[in-house]
């Protein structure tokens, strides 16, 4: 059974049961109150008759009093403790059959409902001591047929109202099932479409309510976003890896084939080939590491923040860069010596190394690392005095695999770059919550700035 049908069935059954219970309660309480009311009324009338009968001195007076107090639809009788005859009784014209009922003396006062020949009666018995000292019961019996008719009408009314109410309830419970199932059905259709087409889609959220179904839709959209990002990164990784690794692998294969064919005839090719293979292997390793990092979701980068002193951090990175590349790197401090930030030191160093590596590739002059404050923010700037970047190229340099024209490079060997460095630096900066800016004057130099809140 579908969920919508279950909601329809269960809500209908539950409402029907509740309605029946409510009607049964109303009927039971009403009938009980009305019966008690009739018994109390008959008891009050019987007590009046008993008070008068206590003073009656002969049977003629007793009969007259019974006739005076007899109920309109019932019987009033005097039942002696010691039965000698049927006792005195008087019935109304409509209830003469009651006179055939056997009288029974009761020592205590009674008040109850009787069923006589499928008819309902209220019965009250009150013991008295007569004027002559005899003990007797004054017993009154009155028909409850008017009350029974009223209760029958009440039953019909309750059944009719319940039937009239159940029709819209059944319809509304069906509508409720459809309303509840609408976002779930939409989600099912969306997932089916994604499965068939292979294209990621999101649910269109309607209304401004914040119920669980809306939250479920938002969670579904977030999940689709994560899947889409993961799929996109996977596609990019496969495409980028096949594209970028093709060149160094081709070069390595070419030099290996050259060595295999010509090494004996031209031994001088050995050093050139080994150097080329080594260079391309290093480049391929760096490229692979960048591709793998870009293929990962940011949630997998595991940002671990800690307090970091900027000056020692920058000096250490500069010293490491000097020793590896033999380039002059100067750390310039503007303002106070102690600048402490809360960030992931490894990820920040990775951004800084990317910027230093770009400066190395496109400049033969010195490289400066400048530290300082701009308002409440700290900044790290990497400045080179190389060929710079044309103004129209600046907005594009953060795109993956985008390379400025080869003439920007300071020599043919460095023209390669993979075009991934600044793209990776931008993503790392966004993950750390810092901003990466680039300023350049063509022919003069480039300044890349990390702004840290």
N, C-alpha and C positions, 0 to 999 in steps of 0.2 A: 504494500500500500504506500502511495506517495505521501510525502510529509504534509502537503497541503490537504489531502484527504483525511489524514490523521488529525490535523488541527480542526478540520470541519467536524469530524465525527466526535472527537473527544470534547470539544467545546459545546457541541449540541447536546451530547449526553449529560455532561456536567450541568449545563443550565437547566435541562429538563428535570434532572434529579433535584436540583436546588429549588426549582419552581414547585415541584410536587411536594417536597418537604415543607416549603413555606405555606402552600395551600392546606396541607394536612394539619399543620400547626394552627393556622387561622381557624379552620373548621373545628378542631378539637377544643381549642380554648373558648371559642364562641359557644359551642354546644354545651360545654361544661358550665360556663357562666350563666347561660339561659336556664339550664336545668336547676342550678342552685337557686336562681332567682325565683323560679316557679315553686320550688320546694319551700323556700323561705316565705313566700306569699301565702302558700297553703298552710304553713305552720302558724303564721300569725292569725289567719282566719280561724284555724282549728282551736287555737288558744282562747280566742274570744268566745267561740261556741262552748268550750269546756268551762270557762268561767261562768257562763249562764247556766249550764246544765248542772253545775254543783248545787245550785239553789232550787232545782226542780224537785217537787215533793211527790208527784204522781206521774203515771205513765202518760196521761193526756198532756200534761205540761211539757213533758220530755219530748213527745212527738211534735208539738207545736214549735218548740225551740229548734229541733232538728230540721223542721221544714223551713224555719226562718234563716238558718245558717247553712243550708245545704249548698255546695258549689253549683254553678250554672251547668257545668258538664261533668257531674260526678255523683258521689254518694257520701252521706254523713250518717254514721251509726254509733250507737252506744253498745259496747260489748262488756257485759258483766264478767267479773272474775270467775264466778261460779255460773257455768252456762246452764240455764233452764229455759230453753227456747232459743231463738235466733237473736234475741235482743231487739231493741228498737232501731229502725233504720229508715232513711228517706233517700230516694234517688231523684235526680232530675229527669225530665221527660225523655231525654236522648240517651240516658244511660241506665235504663231499667234492668238490663241484663246483669248489672253488677250485683243485684240483690241475690242472685243465685250463688254468688261466691261465698265459700265457707268463712265465717269470721273466726279469728284466732286472737285470744287475749295475749297481750304483751306486758310484762311487768315494768318495762322501761320505755321511755319515749323513743319513738322511731321516726325516721324521715328517709324515704328512699323512693326509687323508681321501680315500677312493676310492669311486667309484660303479661297482659291478659288477652288471650285469643288474638294474638298478633297485633294488639294495640298497646300503646304506651300510656301509663298513668303515673301520676305522682301520689305517694301514699304517706300519710302522717298519722301516728298513733300517740295519744297523750293520756297517761293514767290520771284518774281523778277519784276523789272520795265524795260520794253524793251526800245530800242532805240527811238521808236516813242511815248514813254510815257505811253503805255498800261501796266496794272498790270496783271500778270499771274503767274501760278505755273509751275515749272519744276518738274515733278513727274516721279520717276524711280521705276520700279517693277522688282524684280529679283527672280528667282526660288531658293528655299532652299532645293530642293530634294537631292542634294549631301550631305548637312548637315544632313537631315533626315535619309539618308541611313547610314551615319557615326554613328548617334545616335542609329540606329537599331543594327548596328554591336556592338556598345558599350553595349547595353542592353544584347545581346546574350553572349558577353564575361563575363559580370558581373554575369549573371545567371549561365553560365557554371562553372565559378570559384567558385561561391557560392555553387553550387551542389557538386563540387569536394572537397571543404573544409568541407562541412557539414558531409560527410561520415566519415573522420577520427575524426571529432569532436564528432559525435555520439558514435563512438567506444571508444575514449579517455574518454568521460564523463562516460561511463559504467565502464571503468577501474578505473577512479577516485572514483566512488561509491564503487567499491570493495576495493580499497586501504583504503578509509576512514572507511569502515565497517569492515576491517580485525581485528583491535584490539577489536572492539565492539563485533564482532562475537566470537572472542577468549574468551572474558570475559563471554559471554553468555554460551559458551560451558563449560567453567571452572565452572561457577555457577551451571549449570545443573549436571555436574559430581560430584560436592560437595554435591548437593541435593540427588543424587542417591546413592553415595558411603558413604557419611558421613565423608569423608576424606578431609582435607583442602589442597587446591592447590593454587599455585601462577602463575600469567601470566609470560611467558618468554618474556622479553623485547628485541626487535630486533633493531639494529641500534643505533646511538648515537645522533639522533635528540632530541630536547627539545621542541617539539610542545605539544599542549594541549592533544592530544591522548596519548602521552607517559606519560605526567603528570597524566592523568586519570588512566592509567595502574599502575603507581607507587602508586597512592592513593588507588587503589583497592587492591594492594598487602599489603599496610600498614594496610588497614581495615581487610584483611584476617588474617594478623599477630596478630592484636588485638583480633579478634574473636577466633583464635586458642589458644592464650594465655589464654583468658577468659574461653574457653571450657576446656583447660587442667587444669587450676586452679580449675574449678568446679569439674572435674573428680577426681583430687587429693584430694579435700576437702571431697567429698563423700567417696572415698576409705580410706583416712586417718582417717576421723571421725569414720567410721564404724569399722576400725581396732583398733584405739587407745582407743576409748571410750568403747570398748567391755570389756576390762580388769577391769577398775574401776567399771563399772556397774555390772559385774559379782561378784566382791568382795562385793559390797554394797548389792546386792541381796542375796548372800550367808550368810553374817552376819545377815541380816534382817530375813532370814528364820531360822537361828540358834537361834536368840533371840526368835522368835515366838514359836519354838519347845521346847527349852531347858531352857528358862529363869527361869521358876519356879523350875526346878530341880537343875540348876547351876547358881545361882545369880552372881557368880564371873565373868561370861562371859559378863555381862553388860558393864563394863568399857572398856574391851578389844574391844568389838564390836563397841561401840560408838566411841572409838578412831580410829579404822580402817575405819569406815564409814566417819568420819570427815576428816581424812587424804585423803581418796580417793575422797571425794567431792571437797576438795581444789585442789587436783591434776587435777581432771576433769575440774574444772573451769579454771585453768591456761592453760590446754591443749586446751580447747574450744576457749579461747581468742587467742592463737597462731594460731590455725587452721583458725579462722575467718580472722585474719590479713593476713595470707599467701594466703587465698582464694581471697583477694582483689587484683585488679590490682594496680600497682604502681602509676598510674595516680590518684587513689582514696585516696592515702595516705596523700595528702595535705601537702606537705613540706612547712613549714613557717619558713624562715630563719631570724635570728636576731644575733646581736653582743653578744658574750658570753665570759665571763672571765673563763678560764679553772680551775684555782685554787679553787675559791669559789664553782664552779660547782662540782668538784671532791670531795671536803670536805663535801658538802651537801649530795651527793650520798653515801659516806662512812658512814656518821652519820646515815642516814636512814637505811642502811644495818645492821649496828651494832645493832640498836634498835630492828629490826625485828628478827634477827637470833642470836644475842648475840655473834657474832664472832669479833675477833680482825682484824680491817682493818686500815692500816697505809697509809697515803698519803705522798709520797716522791717527792720533787720538785728538778729538775735539771736545773740550769740556772736561768733566770730572773723570778721575781714574776708575772709580768703582761704578760700574753699570751692571746690575744683576737682572737677569730675565728668567722666566719660567718656561722651559721648552725642552724638546727632545734634542740632546746634544748631537747624537749621531746623524739624525735627519738634517739638522741645521748645517752640520759640517759637510754633508753630502751636497747640499745646495751651494755652499761656499766653494767647494772643490769644482763643481760644474762651472761656476762663474770664473774661477781662476783659470780653468782649463780653456775656456773660450778666449779669455784675455791672452793666454799664452799662444794660442793658435793664430790670432789675428794681430799680434803686435810683437815687434822685436825689442821695444823699449821696456822700461821698468813697469812694474805693476804695483798699484797702491791699494791697500786695504784701509779704508777710512771708517772710524767709529765715532759715534756722537749721538746727540739727542735732538729731536725735532718735536718741540712741545712735550707731551707726556710719553711719546714713543721713542724707542731707541732705533738706530739704523746701523747696518753694515753695508758699505759701498765698496765695490771692486772696480777700480778705474784703470783703463789701459790707454796708451797713446798710439794706437795703431791706426788702421785705415778707416775705421768707423763703419757705420751702416747708413745707407741712403734712407731718407725720411719715409719714402713710400714703402720701404721694406720692413720698417719697425713693427707695424701691427701683425706681421706674419711670422716673425721669428719664433714665436712660442708654439706654432703648429708643428705637429709631428712630421719628421722627415723633410721639413722645409729647409732649404739651404739658400743662403744669399749667393749671388753669382760668384763663381770661382775666383774672380778678380779680387774679391774681398780678402781672400786668403793671402798670407804673407809669402807662401811658396806652394808649389804643386803638391808636395807630400802631405801637407796639412789640409788640403782642400776637402779631403774626404769628410771628415766628421760624419756622423750618422744622421744628424738632424734631430736627435732625440734628447740631447742634453738639456736645452732650455725648456722643452716640453715636460721632461721629468722634473726639472727644478720648479716649474710652475705648479705641478700637481703636489709636490712635496710641500711647497709653501702654503698652498690651500689647506692641506691636511694639518699643518702646524698652526694655521690661523694667522699667518704672516702674509705680507704683500710683497710681490716681486715686481719692480719697475725697471725699465730700460730706457736710458737716454743716450743719444749718439749724435755726433756731428761728423758727417762724411769727410774723411781725410784728416780728422783731428783725433778722434778716439771715442771710446764708449764707456759709460758708467752704468753698472748694474747695481741696484740698491735693494736690500732686504729690509723692510720696515716692520719692526716688532712692537706690537702694542704693549 
